[in-house]
Amino acid sequence: MAVRWVKLELAVAAFDARRFAGYLTRCETEGIRLCTLAELGDTPENRRALYALNKECSADIPERGEFFSYEEYTERRFAVPSYDPRAVVLALDGAEWIGMAAMSKHGNFVFNQMTGVRAGYRGRGISIAMKTVGMRFAREYRAHTVRTFHHPANTSAIAMNRRLGFVDTEE
């Protein structure tokens, strides 16, 4: 039987970042820096670090399968018109990359490709903080919606997105 993915959508205009300001403050208080790949520098070294973090965080996605090689990742993530380093939000603890929330541009919407936090940092609201920062890009890009989808067994990611205001959709 085929898996029925959970498809979610958030209206950008309806997102109230003030509701999630406490998550940003908590990160700041704990010394977690939130920035974009554009701010940090869209360099080959930083792209390689993003790949490593994405690969590590993706290992927990139900039925994910083998992760892309770096070459495949480069072709699918960076060498496409939908890529924008301003749409990749990172969480850093000192020099350590601990989280990412990556979006891509598609006409009048942005797609949330991946949000992940290293296991030792989970449960602290870092994902919500990163996605809140990512909504700034969605607004700057003038997207109407943010879309994402999840394996139905990825209940924590689904719950986190619903807390942000995402609703189920069939598109």
C-alpha positions as CSV (number, residue, x, y, z in Angstrom):
1,M,0.0,0.0,0.0
2,A,1.3,3.4,-1.0
3,V,2.1,6.0,1.7
4,R,-0.2,8.9,1.7
5,W,2.0,11.9,2.5
6,V,0.7,14.7,4.7
7,K,0.6,17.9,2.5
8,L,0.6,21.2,4.4
9,E,0.3,24.8,3.4
10,L,0.7,28.2,5.3
11,A,-0.7,31.5,4.0
12,V,2.2,33.9,4.3
13,A,-0.1,36.9,5.1
14,A,-1.7,35.0,8.0
15,F,1.6,34.2,9.7
16,D,2.1,36.2,12.9
17,A,5.8,36.1,13.7
18,R,5.2,37.8,17.0
19,R,3.6,34.6,18.3
20,F,6.9,32.9,18.0
21,A,9.3,35.7,19.2
22,G,9.9,33.7,22.4
23,Y,11.6,31.0,20.4
24,L,14.0,33.5,18.8
25,T,14.7,35.0,22.2
26,R,15.4,31.5,23.7
27,C,17.9,30.8,20.9
28,E,19.6,34.1,21.5
29,T,19.7,33.5,25.3
30,E,21.2,30.0,24.8
31,G,23.9,31.4,22.4
32,I,22.3,29.9,19.3
33,R,22.9,32.1,16.3
34,L,20.3,32.1,13.5
35,C,21.4,33.3,10.1
36,T,21.0,32.6,6.4
37,L,23.5,30.9,4.1
38,A,23.6,34.2,2.2
39,E,24.6,36.1,5.4
40,L,27.2,33.4,6.4
41,G,28.6,33.1,2.9
42,D,27.4,30.9,0.0
43,T,30.8,29.3,-0.3
44,P,31.8,25.8,-1.4
45,E,32.9,25.1,2.2
46,N,29.5,26.2,3.6
47,R,27.6,24.2,0.9
48,R,29.6,21.1,2.0
49,A,28.7,21.8,5.7
50,L,25.0,22.2,4.7
51,Y,25.1,18.9,2.9
52,A,26.6,17.1,5.9
53,L,24.0,18.6,8.2
54,N,21.1,17.9,5.8
55,K,22.3,14.3,5.4
56,E,22.6,13.8,9.2
57,C,19.1,15.3,9.9
58,S,17.5,13.4,7.0
59,A,18.5,10.1,8.5
60,D,15.5,10.3,10.9
61,I,12.9,10.8,8.1
62,P,10.7,7.7,7.9
63,E,11.4,5.7,4.7
64,R,13.9,8.3,3.5
65,G,16.3,5.8,2.0
66,E,19.9,6.5,1.1
67,F,20.8,10.2,1.0
68,F,22.1,11.8,-2.2
69,S,25.8,11.9,-3.0
70,Y,27.3,15.4,-2.7
71,E,27.3,15.7,-6.5
72,E,23.5,14.8,-6.7
73,Y,22.8,17.2,-3.8
74,T,24.6,20.0,-5.6
75,E,22.6,19.4,-8.8
76,R,19.3,19.1,-7.0
77,R,19.7,21.9,-4.4
78,F,22.2,24.5,-5.7
79,A,22.2,24.2,-9.5
80,V,18.5,25.0,-9.9
81,P,16.6,28.3,-10.5
82,S,14.6,27.7,-7.3
83,Y,17.7,28.0,-5.1
84,D,18.4,31.2,-3.1
85,P,20.9,31.2,-0.2
86,R,18.6,33.8,1.6
87,A,16.1,30.9,1.9
88,V,18.4,28.7,3.8
89,V,18.2,29.4,7.6
90,L,21.0,28.0,9.8
91,A,21.2,27.5,13.5
92,L,24.8,27.7,14.8
93,D,26.2,27.0,18.3
94,G,29.5,28.7,18.1
95,A,31.1,27.3,14.9
96,E,28.9,24.1,15.0
97,W,26.1,23.8,12.5
98,I,23.2,22.4,14.5
99,G,20.1,23.1,12.4
100,M,18.7,24.1,9.0
101,A,15.5,25.2,7.5
102,A,15.7,25.3,3.7
103,M,13.1,26.7,1.3
104,S,13.1,27.1,-2.5
105,K,11.2,29.5,-4.8
106,H,8.4,28.4,-7.0
107,G,6.2,31.0,-8.7
108,N,3.9,32.4,-6.1
109,F,4.9,30.0,-3.3
110,V,8.0,28.8,-1.5
111,F,8.5,25.1,-0.7
112,N,10.0,24.1,2.6
113,Q,12.4,21.4,1.5
114,M,13.9,20.4,4.8
115,T,13.9,21.5,8.4
116,G,16.2,19.6,10.8
117,V,18.0,19.9,14.0
118,R,20.8,17.7,15.3
119,A,19.6,15.1,17.8
120,G,21.3,16.7,20.9
121,Y,19.6,20.0,20.3
122,R,16.0,18.9,19.6
123,G,13.1,19.8,21.8
124,R,14.3,23.4,22.4
125,G,12.2,25.2,19.8
126,I,15.1,25.7,17.4
127,S,13.1,24.5,14.4
128,I,10.3,26.9,15.1
129,A,12.8,29.7,15.4
130,M,14.5,28.9,12.1
131,K,11.1,28.6,10.3
132,T,10.1,32.0,11.8
133,V,13.2,33.5,10.3
134,G,12.5,31.7,7.1
135,M,9.1,33.4,6.8
136,R,11.0,36.7,6.3
137,F,12.3,35.3,3.1
138,A,8.8,34.2,2.0
139,R,7.6,37.7,2.6
140,E,10.5,39.3,0.8
141,Y,9.9,37.0,-2.1
142,R,6.2,37.9,-2.0
143,A,5.1,34.3,-1.9
144,H,1.4,33.8,-1.1
145,T,2.0,30.4,0.6
146,V,4.6,28.1,2.0
147,R,4.1,24.4,1.2
148,T,5.6,21.3,2.6
149,F,4.9,17.6,2.9
150,H,5.8,14.8,5.4
151,H,5.7,11.1,5.8
152,P,2.7,10.4,8.1
153,A,5.0,8.8,10.6
154,N,7.0,12.1,11.0
155,T,4.5,13.2,13.6
156,S,6.9,15.7,15.4
157,A,7.5,17.7,12.1
158,I,3.8,17.6,11.3
159,A,2.9,18.9,14.7
160,M,5.6,21.6,14.6
161,N,4.3,22.9,11.3
162,R,0.7,22.8,12.5
163,R,1.7,24.9,15.5
164,L,3.1,27.5,13.1
165,G,-0.3,27.6,11.3
166,F,0.1,25.2,8.5
167,V,-3.1,23.4,7.4
168,D,-3.7,20.2,5.5
169,T,-4.1,20.6,1.7
170,E,-4.5,18.2,-1.2
171,E,-2.3,20.3,-3.6
